[in-house]
């Protein structure tokens, strides 16, 4: 029977297979993990497969990559296809769970090139991750034309209250440079209306 409404299918770009070795990736420091997601964000821009944001879910303690993610908003015609959301959804499919913090699973870490926007921040507690590592700041993204939405002022404390550690400013300048380059090359700003009634 044919359904009236379309199925929703989101996927990572084809080049991702070349960027993640078949044997997997294990990165033992926050710095190395951030370097990896910055590489993903740059490649996403170079390949024209989405915006200048990268993310990944790692096992926090071992550093084993569970799932990469990049921004797919424009090619997927889907405003929720942010890099963090993609990494979370792919990780949940890889592990076959809806809760990355479920019993018997290793603690998971979300590494993202830019602090989460309002939407992604809202999704983090429900994802089950136990640590968030950020590169560029919200103000870096906004300085280059992105609308990051309205977050609670003390969002780091709010996550800490839910048992989620936050590490900020890991390779901040390098992550912000990808945003600057995307803006300088005239990359499409697929943000909110920014006060447009």
C-alpha positions in Angstrom: 0.0 0.0 0.0 1.3 3.4 -1.0 1.5 6.0 1.8 0.2 9.5 1.3 3.2 11.0 3.0 6.9 10.5 2.1 9.3 8.5 4.3 12.1 10.5 5.8 15.6 9.3 4.9 18.7 11.1 6.1 22.2 10.0 5.3 25.8 11.0 5.4 27.6 12.1 2.2 29.3 9.4 0.1 32.7 10.8 0.8 32.4 9.9 4.4 33.4 6.3 3.6 36.8 7.6 2.4 37.2 9.8 5.6 36.7 7.0 8.1 39.1 4.0 7.7 37.5 0.6 7.5 39.3 -0.5 10.7 37.7 2.3 12.6 39.1 5.4 14.3 40.3 5.6 17.9 41.4 9.0 19.2 42.4 9.3 22.8 42.4 13.1 23.4 39.7 15.8 23.0 42.2 17.7 20.8 42.6 14.8 18.4 38.8 14.2 18.3 38.2 17.9 17.5 40.8 17.8 14.8 38.9 14.9 13.2 35.5 16.7 13.3 37.1 19.9 11.9 38.4 17.8 9.0 34.8 16.6 8.4 33.4 20.1 8.4 36.1 21.3 5.9 35.4 18.4 3.6 31.7 18.9 3.8 32.2 22.5 2.5 34.8 21.5 -0.1 32.5 18.7 -1.5 29.4 21.0 -1.5 27.5 18.5 0.6 26.3 20.7 3.4 27.2 23.5 5.8 30.5 24.1 7.8 29.7 22.0 10.8 31.1 18.6 11.8 30.4 16.3 14.8 31.0 12.8 16.0 30.0 10.4 18.8 32.9 8.7 20.5 33.2 6.2 23.3 34.3 8.7 26.0 37.0 6.6 27.7 38.4 4.5 24.8 38.1 7.2 22.1 36.6 4.7 19.6 34.5 6.5 17.0 30.9 5.3 17.0 29.5 7.7 14.4 30.5 10.8 12.4 28.1 13.6 11.4 28.1 16.6 9.2 25.5 19.3 8.4 23.1 18.1 5.7 20.4 20.8 6.0 20.4 22.0 2.4 21.0 18.8 0.4 18.4 16.9 2.6 15.9 19.7 2.6 15.7 19.2 6.3 16.2 22.0 8.8 17.0 19.5 11.6 19.9 17.8 9.8 22.5 19.6 11.8 25.9 17.8 12.3 25.1 17.0 16.0 21.7 15.6 15.1 23.2 13.5 12.3 25.9 12.1 14.6 23.4 11.3 17.3 21.0 9.6 14.9 23.7 7.6 13.2 25.2 6.5 16.5 21.8 5.3 17.7 21.3 3.3 14.5 24.9 1.8 14.8 24.2 0.7 18.4 20.6 -0.2 17.8 19.4 2.0 20.7 17.5 5.2 21.3 19.5 6.0 24.4 23.3 6.3 24.1 23.5 6.3 27.9 21.6 3.0 28.3 22.6 0.3 30.7 25.6 -1.7 29.6 26.9 0.9 27.1 30.1 2.7 27.4 29.8 6.4 28.2 29.5 8.4 25.0 30.9 11.8 24.1 29.6 14.2 21.4 32.4 16.3 19.8 31.2 19.2 17.7 33.0 22.0 15.8 30.7 24.6 17.2 28.7 24.9 20.4 25.2 23.5 19.9 22.4 25.8 18.6 19.1 25.9 20.6 17.7 22.8 18.8 20.8 20.6 19.2 21.2 21.7 22.8 17.7 20.5 23.5 18.4 17.1 21.9 21.6 16.5 23.9 20.1 15.4 27.2 17.7 13.0 25.4 20.5 11.5 23.4 22.2 9.9 26.4 25.7 11.4 25.8 27.7 12.0 29.0 30.1 14.6 27.7 30.0 17.4 25.1 33.2 18.8 23.6 32.9 22.1 21.6 35.2 24.0 19.3 33.9 27.4 18.1 31.6 29.4 20.3 28.0 30.5 19.5 29.3 34.1 18.9 31.7 32.8 16.3 28.9 31.2 14.3 26.7 34.3 14.7 29.6 36.6 13.6 29.5 34.7 10.3 25.8 34.9 9.7 24.4 31.8 11.4 21.3 32.0 13.7 22.0 29.8 16.7 18.7 30.5 18.4 17.9 31.3 22.0 19.7 29.1 24.5 19.3 29.2 28.3 22.0 31.6 29.6 23.7 29.1 31.8 23.4 26.2 29.4 26.7 24.6 30.5 25.4 24.5 34.1 22.1 23.1 32.9 23.8 20.2 31.1 26.0 19.6 34.2 22.9 19.4 36.3 21.9 16.4 34.1 25.3 14.7 34.5 26.7 15.9 31.1 30.2 17.4 31.3 31.1 20.2 28.9 34.5 21.1 27.5 34.7 24.4 25.5 37.1 26.1 23.2 39.0 23.0 21.9 40.8 24.2 18.8 38.3 27.2 18.8 40.2 29.3 16.3 40.6 26.4 13.8 36.9 25.5 14.0 35.9 29.2 13.6 38.1 29.5 10.6 35.9 27.0 8.7 32.9 29.2 9.4 34.7 32.2 8.2 35.8 30.5 5.0 32.3 29.3 4.3 30.9 32.8 4.7 33.7 34.3 2.6 33.0 31.9 -0.3 29.3 33.0 -0.2 28.0 29.8 1.4 24.2 29.6 1.7 22.9 30.8 5.1 20.1 28.4 5.9 19.2 29.9 9.2 16.1 31.1 10.9 14.3 34.3 10.0 16.4 36.5 12.4 13.5 38.6 13.4 11.8 38.6 10.0 8.1 38.7 11.0 
